[in-house]
Structures are given as C-alpha cells and as structure tokens.
Amino acid sequence: MTIRILLVEDDQDIGARLKEGLASFGFVVEHVEDGEHALSFALQEEFDAIVLDLGLPGLSGIEVLRRLRRTGAATPVLILTARSSWTEKVEGLNAGADDYVAKRFTSTKSQLACAR
C-alpha cells in the first residue's frame, strides 16, 4: 500500500530534504510551498497525512488547517514549524492539528543544520 503525504513547506531547502527523507522510507510525497496550493491539493486529492508549516506565503498554515477542518476533512495533520511557544502549540492543536512539532533545525544553502 502506498502512503501519500502532502508536505507544505515554503523553504525550498527544507522542503527538498524532508521530501527526500520521507521518500527514502517509501512515502509518496507531494510538496507545495504556499497556503493556497496546500488547501487546493488537500481538498482535491487523497492524502494519508499532511505535514504543515505555519509560516507560509498566501494563506497561513493555521488558516489552511482551519479551512480544511471546516470542510469535514479528517486527514491527519502534523504541524512542523519553527514556532515553538506554548500558545502557538495550543492554537495549532485547537485549529485541528493532530500533533505539533517544533523544528530543531535551520536551513542553509548547502545543508540542514541542527539548532542548538
């Protein structure tokens, strides 16, 4: 069985690395870089999970999630973001996320570096 993941990440380096990593485990990954495309893909295609950044051009990740949940979509959503305050975590979970993970890395032009 093929597992399809919608990856929503506006940073091209991070998105490419995450897509590559997920694909290495056998997942089929569709990568989009803005909120409008994310919502459109999520509503028009079947995904088994969505990995969603919050800081997106166009619609924010929170708004994408809210609109998605208003349609009744139950696709599991993991927020993966640099925003790590407890209030942002509560907002994400209240908006309908299934889990919330703060990024522990940053993007550079040639590599992903662990944040310390």
C-alpha positions in Angstrom: 0.0 0.0 0.0 1.3 3.4 -1.0 1.1 6.2 1.7 0.7 9.7 0.2 1.9 12.7 2.2 1.2 16.3 1.4 4.3 18.3 2.5 3.6 22.0 2.9 6.9 23.9 3.4 7.9 27.2 1.9 11.6 26.9 2.4 12.9 25.1 -0.7 15.9 23.6 1.0 14.0 22.2 4.0 11.2 21.0 1.7 13.6 19.2 -0.6 15.3 17.5 2.3 12.1 16.5 4.0 10.7 15.2 0.8 13.8 13.2 0.1 13.8 11.8 3.6 10.2 10.8 3.6 10.6 9.2 0.1 13.5 7.2 1.4 11.0 5.4 3.7 8.7 4.7 0.8 6.2 7.5 1.1 4.9 9.3 -2.0 5.3 13.0 -1.2 3.7 15.9 -3.0 5.4 19.2 -2.0 3.8 22.6 -2.2 5.2 25.9 -1.0 2.2 28.1 -0.2 -1.1 28.0 1.6 -3.4 28.5 -1.4 -1.8 25.4 -3.2 -1.8 23.4 0.0 -5.6 23.9 0.5 -6.3 23.2 -3.1 -4.3 20.0 -3.1 -5.7 18.8 0.2 -9.3 19.3 -0.9 -8.9 17.8 -4.4 -6.6 14.8 -3.8 -6.5 12.0 -1.3 -3.6 12.1 1.2 -2.9 9.8 4.1 -1.3 12.7 6.1 -0.3 16.3 5.8 2.9 17.8 7.2 2.2 21.5 7.5 4.4 24.5 8.2 2.7 27.6 9.7 4.7 30.5 8.1 3.5 30.2 4.5 3.0 32.8 1.8 -0.6 33.4 0.9 -2.7 31.6 3.5 -1.0 30.8 6.8 -0.7 27.2 7.8 -3.3 27.8 10.6 -5.8 29.2 8.1 -5.2 26.3 5.8 -5.8 23.9 8.7 -9.0 25.8 9.8 -10.5 25.8 6.3 -9.6 22.2 5.8 -11.3 21.1 9.1 -14.4 23.2 8.3 -14.9 21.0 5.2 -15.0 18.0 7.5 -11.7 16.6 6.2 -10.2 14.2 8.7 -6.8 13.8 7.2 -4.2 13.6 10.0 -2.1 16.9 10.1 1.3 17.3 11.7 2.3 20.9 12.2 6.1 21.1 11.7 7.2 24.7 12.3 9.8 26.9 13.8 7.2 28.4 16.1 7.5 26.8 19.5 5.7 28.9 22.1 3.1 27.0 24.1 0.4 29.5 22.9 1.2 28.7 19.3 1.1 25.0 20.0 -2.3 25.4 21.7 -3.6 27.4 18.7 -2.4 24.8 16.3 -4.0 21.9 18.2 -7.2 23.8 18.7 -7.3 24.5 14.9 -7.4 20.8 14.3 -3.8 19.6 14.1 -3.2 16.0 15.3 0.3 16.8 16.5 2.7 19.8 16.7 6.5 19.5 16.4 8.9 22.4 16.6 11.7 22.4 14.0 15.0 21.7 15.7 17.0 22.7 12.6 17.5 25.6 10.2 18.1 25.8 6.5 21.4 26.8 4.9 22.1 26.9 1.2 24.0 23.6 1.2 22.8 21.7 4.2 20.3 21.4 7.1 22.0 22.2 10.4 20.8 21.2 13.8 19.7 24.1 16.0 21.3 24.1 19.4 
